[in-house]
Amino acid sequence: MANNFSLFLPFNLIYMEKPDFELEMKVRDYECDIQGIVNNANYQHYLEHCRHRFLSTAGLDFAQLHNDGIDAVVTRAELDYKYPLRPGDDFIVRLKIGRLGRLRLIFDQEIVRKADEKLIVKARITSVLTKNNYPVSSDIVVEKFEKAGISIRQV
């Protein structure tokens, strides 16, 4: 059984080996601030977009889950900003999913610049599923992932 202290330990990923999913993207000019680098808030958008696309690969539709009364809620976001992206940079968002207990889904993610694999952001996003504003077991989506051939590691 995993203990809750693992949430607060440094991520064990420097460069992710065998991600469950990856998505290529490109920085758009309007995502940058006056310093000419991607604004910090946009990295969370990149990470979220990757998670949503990952869900769809397992046959899960974020909007349909909501229509069925199930909402995925981010309860914790840990981001380490290592190096900035600039306008026109191509980059890859990688994701590895895990589970902490029966409720929490853990998304270990990283963003790397495509040209040289430079680590840009390392993140751990923790989420739970809710129904009628109460947490429910993540078994609902874990079963779908396993049917799609994606194994969920215990974190």
C-alpha positions in Angstrom: 0.0 0.0 0.0 1.4 3.4 -1.0 1.7 6.0 1.7 0.7 9.6 1.3 4.2 10.8 1.7 5.0 9.8 -1.9 3.0 12.8 -3.1 5.6 15.1 -1.6 8.7 13.3 -2.7 10.6 14.6 -5.8 9.4 13.0 -9.0 11.5 10.0 -10.0 11.3 11.0 -13.7 14.2 13.0 -15.2 13.5 12.0 -18.7 10.5 9.8 -19.0 11.1 6.3 -20.3 8.3 4.5 -22.1 5.6 7.1 -21.7 2.0 5.9 -22.0 1.3 8.8 -24.4 3.0 11.7 -26.1 1.8 14.6 -28.1 3.7 17.0 -30.4 2.8 20.7 -30.3 4.2 24.1 -31.4 4.4 27.3 -29.5 2.2 30.1 -30.8 3.2 33.7 -30.6 0.3 34.8 -28.5 1.3 32.2 -25.8 4.4 34.3 -25.0 4.8 37.2 -22.6 6.7 40.4 -23.0 10.0 38.6 -22.2 9.5 36.5 -25.4 9.0 33.2 -23.6 5.9 31.1 -23.0 3.9 32.4 -20.1 4.0 30.0 -17.2 0.2 29.4 -17.2 0.3 28.1 -20.7 2.3 25.1 -19.7 -0.7 23.9 -17.7 -2.8 24.2 -20.8 -0.3 22.1 -22.7 -0.3 19.4 -20.0 -4.1 19.4 -19.8 -4.5 19.1 -23.6 -2.2 16.1 -23.5 -4.2 14.5 -20.7 -7.5 15.0 -22.6 -6.0 13.5 -25.8 -4.7 10.6 -23.8 -8.2 9.9 -22.4 -9.5 9.8 -25.9 -7.0 7.1 -26.9 -8.5 4.9 -24.3 -12.0 5.5 -25.6 -12.8 8.0 -22.8 -14.5 11.3 -23.7 -14.1 14.0 -21.1 -17.4 15.7 -22.1 -19.3 12.4 -22.1 -17.9 11.5 -18.6 -19.4 14.9 -17.4 -22.7 14.1 -19.1 -22.7 10.8 -17.3 -22.3 12.7 -14.0 -18.6 11.9 -13.6 -16.1 14.8 -13.4 -12.3 14.5 -13.2 -11.0 17.2 -10.9 -7.4 18.3 -10.5 -6.6 18.3 -6.8 -2.9 19.0 -7.0 -0.6 20.4 -9.6 3.2 20.3 -9.1 5.3 21.9 -11.8 9.0 22.3 -12.0 9.9 24.9 -14.7 13.4 24.0 -16.0 13.9 26.0 -19.2 11.6 28.3 -21.3 10.0 27.7 -24.7 10.0 30.5 -27.3 7.8 31.3 -30.2 7.9 28.7 -32.9 9.5 26.0 -30.8 8.2 22.5 -31.5 7.8 20.4 -28.3 6.6 17.1 -27.0 4.3 16.6 -24.0 4.8 13.1 -22.5 2.5 11.4 -20.0 2.7 8.3 -17.7 -0.4 7.5 -15.7 -0.4 6.0 -12.2 -2.8 5.4 -9.4 -2.5 6.2 -5.7 -4.9 4.2 -3.7 -8.4 3.8 -5.1 -9.2 7.4 -5.6 -6.3 9.3 -7.0 -5.0 9.2 -10.6 -1.5 10.5 -11.0 -0.3 11.9 -14.3 3.5 12.3 -14.4 4.2 14.5 -17.3 7.1 16.3 -19.0 7.5 18.8 -21.7 10.7 18.6 -23.8 11.8 20.7 -26.7 11.7 18.5 -29.8 14.9 19.8 -31.5 17.3 18.7 -28.7 15.1 16.9 -26.1 15.8 19.6 -23.6 13.6 19.2 -20.5 11.3 22.2 -20.2 8.8 21.3 -17.5 8.4 18.3 -15.3 5.0 17.9 -13.6 2.9 15.7 -11.5 -0.9 16.3 -11.7 -3.1 14.5 -9.2 -6.8 14.1 -9.9 -9.9 12.4 -8.5 -13.2 11.5 -10.1 -16.3 12.9 -8.5 -20.0 12.2 -8.8 -22.5 14.7 -7.3 -19.5 16.5 -5.8 -18.3 13.4 -3.9 -15.1 11.4 -4.7 -15.7 8.0 -6.4 -13.3 5.2 -7.2 -11.1 5.6 -10.2 -12.0 2.0 -11.2 -14.4 3.5 -13.7 -11.6 4.8 -15.9 -8.9 2.3 -14.9 -10.9 -0.5 -16.5 -11.1 1.4 -19.8 -7.4 2.1 -19.8 -6.7 -1.6 -19.2 -9.0 -2.6 -22.0 -7.0 -0.3 -24.2 -3.8 -2.0 -23.2 -2.6 0.7 -20.9 -1.4 -0.7 -17.6 -1.8 1.6 -14.5 1.1 1.5 -12.1 0.6 1.9 -8.4 2.4 5.1 -7.3 
